[in-house]
């Protein structure tokens, strides 16, 4: 099974004014960067120039359709 590592840095101000950035690694290799803002989530795959953005309503719909249902903590 792949080993995942997620690093993040908290902003020095409220989330409404800046993003939280998560750097995601799989088996030590950079998988991509997830940016979370007040209005959306943005995924930038490793070594890609462009990102993928979803507003929170579309993200919710995607998780309900594609996510695994259960009691997760």
C-alpha positions, 0 to 999 in steps of 0.5 A, a space after each residue: 500500500 502506498 505511503 502518503 505524507 501531507 505537509 502544511 503551513 498555517 497562514 499568519 492571518 484568517 483564512 478569508 485572506 489567504 489560502 492554507 496549502 497542503 503538500 502531498 507526497 506518495 511514497 516520498 514523491 511529490 503527488 501535488 498541492 492542495 490549496 484551501 480557501 474561503 471560496 474553493 479548493 484547488 488541486 495542482 498535480 506535481 509537475 503541472 502548470 495548471 490546477 483544478 478548482 472546485 467551489 465548495 458546493 461542487 466539492 461537496 457533490 463530488 465527495 458524495 458521488 466519489 468518496 467512500 461513505 463511513 464514519 471518518 475522524 
